[in-house]
Amino acid sequence: MTGHDRRWDELQTRWAQGERLSAEDERARLAHAEHDAIARRELELFAEMRARGAAPGDPVAPALIGRALEALNGSPRLRLVTATSERAAQAPVSPGPRSRVPRLAVAALGLAVASAFILFFGASSRSRPTPPPVVRATMTPRLARAELVLAAGQVQVTGRRSGVGQNPLDQGESVTTGEGRACLTIDPGIDVCLAAHSAVQLASLAAASIRLRVERGTALATLSRRAPGSSFSLVTGDVSAVAHGTTYAVRREGDVTDVIVVEGIVEVTRGRDTRQLVDAHSRVVASLPSGTLVKTAVGRREEARLVALGAPRGLWSGAALGVLELTPAPPGALQATIDDEEPLPLPLQTLVGAGTHRVRWRESGGAESTVLTDIVAGETRRLTPPVAGSVATAVVAPIEKPSATSLLELARRELVRSRPRQALVLYEQLRTTYPTSAEARTVLVTMGKLELDLGRSQRALGRFEAYLRDGGTLVPEALAGKARALRALGRSADERRAIQQYLAMHPGGFEAPLFTKRLSELGGP
Amino acid sequence: MKTYNFSDRPDPVDGIRDRVESLVTLPNAQADVELMAAVAANEPSAQRVVAQRLAPRVRKVAGLLCRSGADADDAAQAALIEILRSAASFRVATSLERWADRVTVRTTLRTAHRERSRRGLLERWVPADLLPWGAPLVRSPLEEVSLDALLGRLSQERFQAFVLHHALDYTVEEIAELTGAPLGTVKDRLVMARKQLRKLLCAEARTRGGDR
């Protein structure tokens, strides 16, 4: 790139990010494009974009307007037909041992007043029909939905046993953990996870101002950005930590409150006067006697411990959820992991996304057993630990045979988490369990690609060649993969042949331009 | 032209139906405020007038911000409902069209985000053999880079920032407010979108040069 080109690139970047250029710079920007074809083309595309915005409105189907108006006017309204129902809605008055005379007198007086009222106003309003009276319902503050979504080990909700997937929690209720962990979700987008020996109370569930009181222990809150006018806070005594979209924890030990911010910014207030903004990787300690807020940095180890506390959040992030229940076991003797997340104490109840999940029990002696289980949305799946305190049972615990689709889905999830090795294990399991299925063949190409990404070119080549032996819809990808694997292995002659084969079969293929260039680099016939 | 006076109408709701027609013929801000007051009072004829006037514009803005026509239709309908429901918040300080644009942008971004999350859930069920490929298989190297080709390659966030700034003429500050992203992030998205465009054009030039 010449100096002139660089100057133009800089001006164009500044302009593209919304900066107002000086008249001289603007002239230079436009002038350069007259001599540079690519710059000219770029400006043409920007002009086309602007023209699209300035174009007159699109023609609209009348049905769209009709549907919008219908939806607008179809919203529920409360309309009273008769006045009697209004009286009926009032609280009934209990009859007392009083004389009828005063009541009759009051009724007669009321009738007389009503008659006079009707005579007086009836004449004036006769010209127009009286619309039925409309009662506007008083709007009570909207309450956010709060629900226990994970209970592992000893967890109680206001004195009773925890119930994941049962009724939502009410304002004022408390969640307490002993030797265990718990998470609750509050709409919209708030997850609060409690460490062992912690307690929180749902002080306010008003949607505009959700407030949780940390009675003791550690509560980690992870929340999406709040809408304007809405807030979320964790409070202890007179310390309040308000966040608008972040990950942070509040720890209370006696009179000392510790606010640790993992992501974003949290506003910590104490009483009316002390206020401090705490940014990521920082903590503020508030102790009761001194009354001051002391800010320090947070170590990586402590931060990692807090992040791990909220790690199970991924389990209930989907829309279609079911309940997974791992039945009680001797406390401390067993732990379970779901989908290779953090180990959790038993008994365990959690909401999980519908689909297949891998549950792994780990005995304190180190023995492990794994079960793949299918969760159906809206239903509860109870699993019993295969060990029941016996190591021998754990080792030989039967493993459920998952379906091919379940294995594909599990592998897909591993890929989403950037764990190609785990995905490969699952693909291999699929090929072993269902060797004659269509999936067993098609995954060969994906496996080859993953092997290639992992630098295992020889294995990748084997996968691609295995697929190409029988052919299929993924032949272009398999051929392209084979050529890449051969290149990585340094087998130029074979690579040339693979590329030639690809270009002969798919001259307009996605990889064709690159392969054409590569072929010229390789030279030869 | 029919005129009317507020003072002779003590009840603001009664009789609105009579004057809606005259209001639409007054192309000034005060007339728009009164028209929207009628909409806020649930006057059906006023609602229809506003819906018919704004619908083409709403559909255009939604169409620019959505990648598929079906999504744009859904977003336009949701935006139209939102505009009519928020009629009471319309003030004279801004033009009705510009105000409606902002409501449409907000609603469309929200709809697009929701749609994206839904697709993310569905993607979990896509057979593994479709991974990790997902891009169109065949594209002729001689095909000229079009604006749609560029827009198709941008991530959702860059796409939205690019359209809001370069098509709908929103400032970086306004985009930050509309999308809820920090100012620097919006600038970064615009710069990266432009870099992608540049890269695409350079690749196209190289291919064509190589062919010749």
Contacts between the chains, C-beta under 8 A, distances in Angstrom:
chain1	res1	chain2	res2	distance
A	9	B	198	7.7
A	12	B	194	7.0
A	13	B	191	5.7
A	13	B	194	6.4
A	13	B	195	7.9
A	16	B	166	7.9
A	16	B	190	5.6
A	16	B	191	6.4
A	16	B	193	7.7
A	16	B	194	3.9
A	17	B	172	7.0
A	17	B	187	4.5
A	17	B	190	4.5
A	17	B	191	5.0
A	17	B	194	7.6
A	18	B	165	6.0
A	18	B	171	6.2
A	18	B	172	3.9
A	18	B	187	6.8
A	18	B	190	6.4
A	37	B	205	7.1
A	38	B	198	7.6
A	38	B	201	5.0
A	38	B	202	6.2
A	38	B	205	5.5
A	41	B	145	7.8
A	41	B	201	5.5
A	42	B	197	6.3
A	42	B	198	6.4
A	42	B	201	5.9
A	45	B	145	7.9
A	45	B	147	5.2
A	45	B	150	6.8
A	45	B	197	6.5
A	45	B	201	8.0
A	46	B	166	5.9
A	48	B	147	5.1
A	49	B	147	6.2
A	49	B	162	7.5
A	49	B	163	7.5
A	49	B	166	4.4
A	49	B	167	5.0
A	50	B	166	6.2
A	50	B	167	6.4
A	50	B	169	7.8
A	52	B	64	6.3
A	52	B	147	7.9
A	52	B	167	5.2
A	53	B	64	6.6
A	53	B	163	7.8
A	53	B	166	7.4
A	53	B	167	3.3
A	53	B	168	5.0
A	53	B	169	6.3
A	55	B	60	6.9
A	56	B	56	7.2
A	56	B	60	7.7
A	57	B	55	7.6
A	57	B	56	2.7
A	57	B	57	4.3
A	57	B	58	7.8
A	57	B	59	6.5
A	57	B	60	4.7
A	58	B	56	5.7
A	58	B	59	4.4
A	58	B	60	4.7
A	58	B	63	5.8
A	59	B	56	6.6
A	59	B	59	8.0
A	60	B	55	4.3
A	60	B	56	5.3
A	60	B	58	7.9
A	60	B	59	4.9
A	60	B	76	7.4
A	61	B	73	8.0
A	64	B	55	6.5
A	64	B	59	7.3
A	64	B	73	6.5
A	64	B	76	6.3
A	64	B	77	5.6
A	64	B	80	7.4
A	65	B	48	7.5
A	65	B	51	4.7
A	65	B	52	6.1
A	65	B	55	5.3
A	65	B	80	7.1
A	67	B	77	5.8
A	68	B	51	6.0
A	68	B	55	7.9
A	68	B	77	5.2
A	68	B	80	4.0
A	68	B	81	5.1
A	68	B	84	7.1
A	69	B	44	7.5
A	69	B	47	5.9
A	69	B	48	6.4
A	69	B	51	6.0
A	69	B	84	7.8
A	71	B	77	7.6
A	71	B	81	5.4
A	72	B	47	6.5
A	72	B	81	5.5
A	72	B	84	5.2
A	72	B	85	6.7
A	73	B	42	7.6
A	73	B	44	7.0
A	73	B	47	7.7
A	225	B	180	5.8
A	318	B	121	5.8
A	318	B	124	8.0
A	319	B	118	7.8
A	319	B	121	5.9
A	320	B	121	7.6
A	355	B	124	7.0
A	408	B	127	5.9
A	408	B	128	4.3
A	409	B	124	6.3
A	409	B	125	6.8
A	411	B	128	5.3
A	412	B	124	6.3
A	412	B	126	7.0
A	412	B	128	5.4
A	412	B	131	6.6
A	413	B	124	6.9
A	415	B	128	7.8
A	415	B	131	6.2
A	415	B	132	7.1
A	416	B	124	7.9
A	427	B	128	7.1
A	439	B	127	7.2
A	439	B	128	7.5
A	439	B	129	7.1
A	442	B	127	7.3
A	442	B	128	7.7
A	442	B	129	3.3
A	443	B	128	5.7
A	443	B	129	5.9
A	445	B	129	6.6
A	446	B	128	5.6
A	446	B	129	6.0
A	446	B	131	5.8
A	446	B	132	7.2
A	449	B	132	6.4
A	474	B	129	6.6
A	476	B	137	6.7
A	477	B	133	6.1
A	506	B	138	7.8
A	508	B	138	5.0
A	508	B	139	7.9
A	508	B	140	5.8
A	509	B	137	6.8
A	509	B	138	6.1
A	510	B	135	6.9
A	510	B	136	7.3
A	510	B	137	5.3
A	510	B	138	6.2
A	510	B	139	6.3
A	512	B	141	6.8
A	513	B	141	4.2
A	513	B	207	5.7
A	516	B	210	8.0
A	517	B	210	6.9
